[in-house]
């Protein structure tokens, strides 16, 4: 079983004992999302730590987007709840890259693609560049941030 999933389960038990309702509800929701991912598709399977991390990233993004929507609607109490859940999920995700670190990794990807293609990448090669950049970033930055930096480098 994936170590990250085991950590989530043991932390859920600890949250139960500590009567930490926000943490408990968030961990239950995340574990449900992991289980749903495991049983989706042709046959049930165990997720790897990387796959569990992708589920966590997706759930954290949902919480951030929901918090923004609640803020826009003037429902600050529910926005705060979503942010609290996102903070719990963030504890299990790798540290996010700073803008400078992200820019350096995208520059490396641009150099690799330039070397392979023999010329500077164009807008048509954005998909190739995104693939190389995302391989370097490895989940430590949201796709939107990576895409913004890649677009800036192509212009």
Buried (B, 14 or more C-beta within 10 A) or exposed (E): EBEBBEBBBEBBEEBBEEEBEEBBBBBBBBBEBBBEBBEEEEEEEEBEBEBBBBBBBEBBBBBBEBBEEBBEEEBEEBBEBBBBBBBBBBEBBEEBBEEEBBBBBBBEBBEBBBEEEEEEBEEEBBEBBBEBBBEBBEBBBBBEBBBBBBBEBBE
